[in-house]
Amino acid sequence: MTPGLLSILPALLGGIGLFLVGMMLMSEGLKAAAGETLQNVLQRFTRTPITAFLSGISLTALVQSSSATTITTIGFVSAGLLSFTAAIGVIIGANVGTTSTGWIVSLLGFKMNIGAISLPIIGIGAFLRLLSHGRRAELGTALVGFGLIFMGIDALQDGMGGLAQNIDLSAFSGTSLGGRVALVMVGFVMTVLLQSSSVAVALTLTALHGGAIGLQQSAFLVIGQSLGTTVTAVIAAMGASVPAQRTALAHVLFNAITGFVVFWAVSPILDLIGQASNGLGNGDPAVQIAIFHTIFKLIGTLIFLPFVQPFARLIIRLIPTRGPILTRHLDRSVLGIPAVAVETAARAMKEITAVTVAEALHLLDSGALDRSRRERLWAAQAALQETATFLSNIQMQSSVDRVYYRRLSLLHAGDHLSRLTEACLESESPIQGSEVEEAAQDVMRELEETLDWLRQETSAGEDLVHHLADMSARQANRRRKHRAELLEDTASNLLPPEEAQRRLESMRWVDRVTYHTWRALYHLSTTPEGSASESSVYPEAEQELTTQKP
């Protein structure tokens, strides 16, 4: 290594480091300051491919991290809260939104006195962080990151000026096919090493501004950097859920196919940009590459967005659903996003509840458990355990908030579902006696509505909880009356003790099924504050059940 290179290496390494740290702080600060904006937007504004695309652009530009948008999207697809088709729209939008970093660097980083603005921004951000709380403090973190980005650009400009004098890049001129492929590979490796395409693009723009590389070289580097982002997605999808793998494949195909198309059109695209820029009196090469980066992503949008539906079907065919169906939503990659992870567990819990309630309905209809039905209940038990483990592994914040209470509600629901499953597995044919059969028919009507709600996700959850609470109260009264009548018949020798005991246990079983279904639905369907009131039967029913055989 020549002495000239040694002299500029500290500035290059320091500039890259400052830019990386600045991007991380700004991204994390903006994500935290935005609160649940990511989740709310993805839930409300992704009903069509176009709105999903626009949501992906806006969210990525807001938090300055396409990875954050992608991970959140994967979580919502895993939780079943977002269709895979909508997720593709968000991913396409995130790819366009990530070009905002290039615009910040080219329009602000090279046009302003960086030293004059970066230190005051860092100072203001640090004071906000230290003296404020909540979103203002997180906004302070974002400002510190923003200031560090400009300090990194300043250091990189110093280093790149020396790089142009010490390194001959004529071998990668971009005029030959081999040179172009080599530049794409260099850009690919840059993103893999830096773990951020935004930082890699900023480094390219700084090198271009300093004269170390030319316009065509920069364009091919940007193509490679876009391809390099797919490595992170592939690594994240290894061992993850099927929705995560599908989303990663969509990300890879979008960047690979778009990169291949644009690779052969670099020269005419740059010529058009050059003519337009000169006509507007702005021939800044860095701005031209920012424009190229945006056009590059928009070409991909034009290729994929009109064909989102068939593209989604192709990926689903390539990566079919596999593994336990009840826990397919549980994706460990979203454990670091508590709100998404909790809703993922909620979706899994609803599907487990649907299976368990369906088997309870079968038993109430004087049915019997065969081998296949027992296996379904065993699968529900295993899925409950896996969901409970998933809930315990969520990286919760220290504060007690809505997400905390939602997770607590799900743990309560899981406990009642476990008891309901055990009750179903206990009895070969649980309905004994005409009185119990009449009670079972009464309960079945409510459970059929419960099953419809679980499968169709209608908005009648709170009313359903009230109906189940009333049903549980009626069933508790019916059980007490039935018990007194059976004991009287036994004392009068109208009923053998053994038969009386079987009928008593049968009515208790119906009571348990009703109660645990109600309590599970209560915790699944209500808000953390409890929009469905606690029925007056709750303390009494709880006391009755704790004295019975579990």
C-alpha positions in Angstrom: 0.0 0.0 0.0 1.4 3.4 -1.1 2.0 6.2 1.4 -0.7 8.2 -0.3 -3.3 5.5 0.3 -2.2 5.2 3.9 -2.7 8.9 4.4 -6.3 8.8 3.1 -7.3 5.5 4.7 -8.3 7.0 8.1 -10.5 9.6 6.4 -12.2 6.8 4.4 -12.7 4.5 7.3 -13.8 7.3 9.6 -16.2 8.6 7.0 -17.8 5.2 6.4 -18.1 4.6 10.2 -19.7 8.0 10.8 -22.1 7.5 8.0 -23.0 3.9 9.2 -23.6 5.1 12.7 -25.5 8.1 11.6 -27.8 5.9 9.4 -28.4 3.5 12.3 -29.2 6.2 14.8 -31.4 8.2 12.4 -33.3 5.0 11.4 -33.8 3.8 14.9 -34.8 7.2 16.2 -37.3 7.8 13.4 -38.8 4.3 13.9 -39.2 4.9 17.6 -40.5 8.4 17.1 -43.1 7.2 14.6 -44.4 4.8 17.2 -46.8 2.4 15.6 -47.0 4.3 12.3 -45.5 1.4 10.4 -48.1 -1.0 11.7 -51.0 1.4 11.3 -50.2 2.3 7.8 -49.6 -1.3 6.7 -52.9 -2.3 8.2 -55.0 0.6 6.8 -53.4 1.5 3.4 -52.4 -1.8 1.7 -55.7 -3.0 0.4 -54.7 -2.6 -3.3 -51.3 -3.0 -4.9 -51.1 0.7 -5.7 -51.8 1.8 -2.1 -49.4 -0.9 -0.8 -46.8 0.5 -3.2 -47.3 4.1 -2.0 -47.2 2.9 1.6 -43.9 1.2 1.0 -42.4 4.4 -0.5 -43.6 6.7 2.3 -42.7 4.4 5.1 -39.2 3.8 3.8 -38.6 7.5 3.2 -40.0 8.2 6.7 -37.7 5.8 8.6 -34.8 5.8 6.1 -34.6 2.0 6.2 -36.0 -0.3 3.6 -35.0 -3.2 6.0 -37.4 -1.9 8.7 -40.2 -1.7 6.2 -39.4 -5.2 4.8 -39.2 -6.8 8.3 -42.4 -5.2 9.4 -44.1 -6.4 6.2 -42.8 -9.9 6.7 -44.3 -9.8 10.2 -47.7 -8.7 9.0 -47.7 -11.4 6.3 -46.7 -14.0 8.9 -49.4 -12.8 11.2 -52.0 -13.1 8.4 -52.7 -9.3 8.8 -51.4 -8.5 5.3 -51.9 -10.5 2.1 -48.8 -11.7 0.3 -50.0 -9.7 -2.8 -50.1 -6.5 -0.7 -46.7 -7.3 0.7 -45.2 -7.4 -2.8 -46.6 -4.0 -3.4 -44.9 -2.7 -0.2 -41.6 -4.3 -1.1 -41.6 -2.6 -4.5 -42.4 0.7 -2.8 -39.7 0.2 -0.3 -37.2 -0.2 -3.1 -38.2 3.1 -4.6 -38.3 4.8 -1.1 -34.7 3.8 -0.4 -33.5 6.1 -3.2 -34.3 9.1 -0.9 -30.9 8.7 0.8 -29.2 9.4 -2.5 -31.2 12.6 -2.9 -30.3 13.7 0.6 -26.6 13.2 -0.1 -26.5 14.7 -3.6 -28.7 17.7 -2.9 -27.6 18.6 0.6 -24.4 16.8 1.4 -22.4 18.4 -1.5 -24.2 21.8 -1.6 -23.9 23.0 1.9 -21.2 23.9 4.4 -21.4 20.6 6.2 -19.3 21.5 9.1 -21.5 24.5 9.8 -24.7 22.5 10.0 -23.7 19.0 11.3 -22.4 20.1 14.7 -25.4 22.2 15.6 -27.8 19.4 14.5 -25.9 16.9 16.7 -26.0 19.3 19.6 -29.7 20.0 19.3 -30.4 16.2 19.0 -28.2 15.4 22.0 -30.0 17.9 24.2 -33.4 16.6 23.0 -32.3 13.1 23.9 -31.0 14.0 27.3 -33.7 16.4 28.4 -36.8 15.0 26.8 -38.8 11.8 27.0 -40.8 9.7 24.7 -41.0 10.6 21.0 -39.1 13.9 21.5 -36.1 12.0 22.9 -36.3 9.5 19.9 -36.4 12.5 17.5 -33.3 13.8 19.2 -31.6 10.4 18.4 -32.7 10.8 14.8 -31.2 14.3 14.7 -27.9 13.1 16.1 -27.8 10.5 13.4 -28.7 13.0 10.7 -25.7 15.2 11.8 -23.3 12.3 11.9 -24.3 11.4 8.3 -23.1 14.9 7.2 -19.9 14.5 9.2 -19.4 11.2 7.5 -19.9 12.8 4.1 -17.4 15.5 5.0 -14.8 12.9 5.9 -15.5 10.8 2.8 -15.1 13.9 0.6 -11.6 14.4 2.0 -10.7 10.7 1.5 -12.2 10.4 -2.0 -10.2 13.5 -3.2 -7.0 11.6 -2.4 -8.3 8.3 -3.7 -8.7 9.8 -7.2 -5.0 10.7 -7.2 -3.7 7.3 -5.9 -5.9 4.7 -7.5 -6.2 4.0 -11.2 -9.7 2.7 -12.0 -9.3 2.6 -15.7 -9.6 -1.2 -15.6 -13.2 -0.7 -14.6 -14.0 1.9 -17.2 -17.5 0.7 -17.8 -17.0 0.7 -21.6 -16.4 -3.0 -22.0 -18.8 -5.9 -20.9 -16.2 -7.3 -18.6 -15.6 -3.9 -17.0 -19.3 -3.4 -16.5 -19.8 -6.8 -14.9 -16.8 -6.2 -12.6 -18.3 -2.9 -11.5 -21.6 -4.6 -10.7 -19.7 -7.2 -8.6 -17.8 -4.4 -6.8 -21.1 -2.7 -6.0 -22.5 -6.0 -4.8 -19.6 -6.7 -2.5 -19.7 -3.1 -1.1 -23.3 -3.6 0.0 -22.6 -7.0 1.5 -19.7 -5.6 3.5 -21.4 -2.4 4.6 -24.7 -4.2 5.2 -26.5 -1.1 3.8 -27.2 -0.2 0.2 -27.9 3.4 1.4 -24.3 3.7 2.8 -22.9 2.1 -0.4 -24.8 4.5 -2.6 -23.6 7.4 -0.5 -20.0 6.2 -0.8 -20.4 6.0 -4.6 -21.8 9.5 -4.8 -19.0 10.8 -2.7 -16.4 9.1 -4.9 -18.1 10.5 -8.0 -18.2 14.0 -6.5 -14.5 13.7 -5.6 -13.5 12.6 -9.1 -12.4 9.1 -8.1 -14.9 7.4 -10.5 -16.9 8.5 -13.5 -20.6 8.7 -14.3 -20.9 5.3 -16.0 -18.9 3.6 -13.3 -21.2 5.0 -10.7 -24.3 3.7 -12.5 -23.0 0.1 -12.7 -21.9 0.3 -9.0 -25.5 1.3 -8.1 -26.9 -1.7 -9.9 -24.5 -4.0 -8.0 -25.4 -2.3 -4.7 -29.1 -2.9 -5.4 -28.4 -6.6 -6.0 -26.3 -6.7 -2.8 -29.4 -5.8 -0.7 -30.8 -9.2 -1.5 -28.1 -11.0 0.5 -29.5 -9.6 3.7 -33.0 -10.7 2.8 -31.8 -14.2 1.9 -29.9 -14.6 5.2 -32.9 -13.3 7.2 -35.2 -15.8 5.4 -32.9 -18.9 6.2 -34.8 -21.0 8.6 -37.6 -18.5 8.8 -41.3 -19.0 8.1 -42.7 -19.6 4.6 -44.1 -16.1 4.4 -40.7 -14.7 5.2 -39.1 -16.9 2.5 -41.7 -15.8 0.0 -41.1 -12.1 0.7 -37.4 -12.6 0.5 -37.7 -14.3 -2.9 -40.0 -11.5 -4.2 -37.3 -9.0 -3.1 -34.5 -11.0 -4.8 -36.5 -11.4 -8.1 -37.4 -7.7 -8.2 -33.8 -6.5 -7.8 -32.3 -9.2 -10.0 -34.7 -8.9 -13.0 -34.7 -5.1 -12.7 -30.9 -5.0 -12.5 -30.6 -7.2 -15.5 -32.9 -5.0 -17.6 -31.3 -1.7 -16.6 -27.7 -3.2 -17.0 -28.3 -3.2 -20.8 -29.8 0.3 -20.8 -27.4 2.3 -18.7 -25.9 4.4 -21.6 -29.2 5.6 -23.1 -30.6 6.3 -19.6 -27.6 8.4 -18.6 -27.7 10.2 -22.0 -31.4 11.2 -21.4 -30.6 12.3 -17.8 -27.6 14.3 -19.1 -29.6 16.1 -21.7 -32.4 16.9 -19.3 -30.0 18.1 -16.6 -28.1 20.3 -19.0 -31.3 21.7 -20.3 -32.2 22.6 -16.7 -28.8 24.1 -16.1 -27.8 21.5 -13.5 -25.2 19.1 -14.7 -24.1 17.8 -11.2 -23.0 14.2 -11.7 -24.1 13.2 -8.2 -27.6 14.5 -8.9 -27.6 12.6 -12.2 -26.8 9.3 -10.4 -29.5 10.1 -7.8 -31.9 10.4 -10.8 -30.5 7.2 -12.3 -31.1 5.3 -9.1 -34.7 6.5 -8.9 -35.3 5.7 -12.6 -33.7 2.3 -12.0 -36.3 1.5 -9.3 -39.2 2.9 -11.2 -38.4 0.7 -14.2 -38.7 -2.3 -11.8 -42.0 -0.9 -10.6 -43.3 -0.7 -14.2 -42.2 -4.3 -14.8 -43.7 -5.8 -11.6 -46.5 -3.7 -10.2 -49.1 -4.3 -13.0 -48.5 -8.1 -12.6 -48.5 -8.4 -8.8 -51.2 -11.1 -8.7 -49.6 -13.6 -11.2 -46.1 -12.8 -9.6 -47.5 -13.7 -6.2 -49.0 -16.9 -7.5 -45.7 -17.8 -9.1 -43.8 -17.4 -5.8 -46.4 -19.3 -3.8 -46.0 -22.1 -6.3 -42.2 -22.0 -5.9 -42.4 -22.0 -2.1 -45.5 -23.9 -1.0 -46.9 -24.0 2.5 -45.2 -26.6 4.7 -44.8 -27.6 8.3 -47.5 -27.4 11.1 -50.4 -25.4 9.8 -51.4 -24.0 13.2 -48.0 -22.4 13.8 -47.2 -21.2 10.3 -47.6 -17.6 11.3 -45.0 -17.7 14.0 -41.9 -16.1 12.5 -39.0 -15.5 14.9 -37.7 -12.7 12.7 -40.4 -10.4 14.1 -39.7 -11.0 17.8 -37.8 -7.7 17.9 -41.0 -5.8 16.8 -43.3 -6.4 19.8 -46.5 -5.0 18.3 -46.1 -7.2 15.2 -45.0 -10.3 17.1 -48.0 -10.1 19.5 -50.4 -9.9 16.6 -48.6 -12.8 15.0 -49.3 -14.9 18.1 -52.9 -13.7 18.2 -53.5 -15.0 14.7 -52.0 -18.3 15.6 -54.1 -18.4 18.8 -57.3 -17.8 16.9 -56.6 -20.7 14.5 -55.9 -23.0 17.4 -59.1 -21.9 19.1 -61.0 -22.7 15.9 -59.7 -26.2 15.8 -60.4 -26.8 19.5 -64.0 -25.3 19.4 -64.7 -27.5 16.3 -63.8 -30.6 18.2 -65.8 -29.4 21.3 -68.8 -29.0 19.0 -68.4 -32.5 17.7 -68.4 -33.9 21.2 -71.4 -31.8 22.3 -73.3 -33.3 19.4 -73.0 -36.7 21.1 -70.0 -37.4 19.1 -67.0 -39.5 20.0 -63.3 -39.0 19.5 -61.6 -41.2 16.9 -57.9 -41.3 16.2 -57.9 -38.4 13.7 -59.8 -36.1 16.0 -57.5 -36.9 18.9 -54.5 -36.1 16.6 -56.0 -32.7 15.8 -56.4 -31.9 19.5 -52.8 -33.1 20.2 -51.6 -30.8 17.4 -53.6 -28.0 19.0 -51.9 -28.7 22.3 -48.4 -28.6 20.7 -49.3 -25.4 18.8 -50.4 -23.8 22.1 -47.1 -24.7 23.7 -45.1 -23.3 20.7 -47.2 -20.1 20.7 -46.6 -19.6 24.5 -42.9 -20.0 23.9 -43.1 -17.5 21.1 -44.9 -15.0 23.3 -42.3 -15.4 26.1 -39.5 -14.7 23.6 -40.9 -11.4 22.3 -38.4 -8.6 23.1 -40.8 -6.3 25.1 -40.1 -2.7 26.0 -39.6 -1.9 29.7 -42.8 0.2 29.7 -46.2 -1.2 30.5 -48.2 -0.3 27.4 -51.0 -1.6 25.1 -48.7 -4.3 23.6 -47.8 -5.5 27.1 -51.5 -6.0 28.0 -52.3 -7.6 24.7 -49.6 -10.2 25.3 -50.9 -10.8 28.8 -54.4 -11.3 27.4 -53.1 -13.9 24.9 -51.3 -15.8 27.7 -54.7 -15.9 29.6 -56.4 -17.1 26.4 -53.8 -19.8 26.0 -54.4 -21.0 29.5 -58.1 -21.4 29.0 -57.6 -23.1 25.6 -55.2 -25.6 27.2 -58.0 -26.5 29.7 -60.5 -26.7 27.0 -58.3 -29.0 25.0 -57.8 -31.2 28.0 -61.5 -31.4 28.6 -62.1 -32.5 25.0 -59.4 -35.2 25.3 -60.8 -36.6 28.6 -64.1 -37.9 27.3 -64.8 -40.6 24.7 -68.5 -39.8 24.7 -69.2 -37.0 27.2 -73.0 -36.5 26.8 -75.0 -38.6 29.2 -78.7 -38.1 29.9 -81.5 -36.1 28.2 -81.0 -33.1 30.4 -77.3 -32.9 29.5 -78.2 -33.4 25.8 -80.6 -30.5 26.0 -77.9 -28.3 27.6 -75.4 -29.4 25.0 -77.7 -28.4 22.2 -78.2 -25.0 23.8 -74.4 -24.4 24.1 -73.8 -25.6 20.5 -75.7 -22.7 19.0 -73.4 -20.2 20.7 -70.3 -22.3 19.8 -71.3 -22.4 16.1 -71.4 -18.6 16.1 -68.0 -18.6 17.8 -66.6 -20.8 15.1 -68.0 -18.6 12.4 -66.4 -15.6 14.0 -63.0 -17.3 14.3 -63.0 -18.4 10.7 -64.5 -15.3 9.0 -63.2 -12.6 11.3 -66.4 -10.6 11.4 -66.7 -7.6 13.6 -69.1 -9.2 16.1 -66.5 -10.3 18.6 -67.6 -8.1 21.5 -71.3 -9.1 21.1 -70.3 -12.7 20.9 -68.3 -12.5 24.1 -71.4 -11.1 25.9 -73.5 -13.9 24.5 -71.0 -16.5 25.7 -70.9 -14.9 29.1 -74.6 -15.1 29.4 -74.5 -18.7 28.2 -71.9 -19.6 30.8 -74.2 -18.0 33.5 -77.2 -20.0 32.3 -75.2 -23.2 32.2 -73.9 -22.7 35.7 -77.4 -22.3 37.0 -78.5 -25.3 35.0 -75.7 -27.4 36.4 -76.6 -26.5 40.0 -80.3 -27.3 39.5 -79.4 -30.6 37.7 -77.1 -31.6 40.5 -79.8 -31.1 43.1 -82.4 -33.1 41.1 -79.9 -36.0 40.5 -79.0 -36.2 44.2 -82.7 -36.2 45.1 -83.5 -39.0 42.6 -80.6 -41.0 43.9 -81.8 -40.6 47.5 -85.3 -41.8 46.4 -83.8 -44.8 44.7 -85.0 -43.6 41.3 -81.5 -43.5 39.9 -78.5 -45.8 40.5 -75.6 -43.9 42.1 -73.3 -44.8 39.2 -75.6 -43.4 36.7 -76.1 -40.2 38.7 -72.4 -39.8 38.9 -72.0 -40.1 35.1 -74.7 -37.5 34.5 -73.2 -35.2 37.1 -69.8 -35.4 35.4 -71.4 -35.0 32.0 -73.1 -31.7 33.0 -69.9 -30.5 34.6 -68.1 -31.2 31.4 -70.5 -29.1 29.4 -70.1 -26.3 32.0 -66.3 -26.4 31.6 -66.4 -26.3 27.8 -68.8 -23.3 28.0 -66.8 -21.5 30.6 -63.3 -21.9 29.0 -64.6 -21.1 25.5 -66.1 -17.8 26.9 -62.9 -16.9 28.7 -60.6 -17.7 25.8 -62.8 -15.6 23.4 -62.9 -12.8 25.9 -59.1 -12.5 26.0 -58.7 -13.0 22.2 -61.3 -10.4 21.1 -61.2 -7.6 23.6 -58.8 -4.6 23.8 -56.2 -4.6 26.6 -58.4 -2.2 28.6 -61.3 -4.7 28.3 -64.1 -3.5 26.0 -66.2 -6.5 26.9 -67.3 -6.4 30.5 -66.5 -9.0 33.1 -69.8 -10.9 33.7 -71.0 -11.3 37.2 -70.8 -15.1 36.7 -67.0 -14.9 36.5 -66.0 -15.2 40.2 -68.7 -17.8 40.9 -67.9 -19.8 37.8 -64.2 -19.7 38.6 -64.7 -20.8 42.1 -67.0 -23.7 41.0 -64.5 -24.9 38.4 -61.5 -24.8 40.7 -63.3 -27.2 43.0 -64.0 -29.6 40.2 -61.9 -32.3 38.7 -59.5 -30.5 36.1 
